[in-house]
């Protein structure tokens, strides 16, 4: 299976990420390519340090 070439850019909401997105969008348009934008984040999790584990009297 062949895929059409794209420009892939990762963004994180920072100023540098927005600059990268602007650059990638301009490159994709100039080269007539698709643009694939990726954003990843970690979900907050419960940690043992936040759990009391005891009982209230």
Secondary structure, 3 states (H helix, E strand, C coil): CCCCCEEEEECCCCHHHHHHHHHHHHHHHHCCCEEEEECCCCCCCCCHHHCCCCCCC
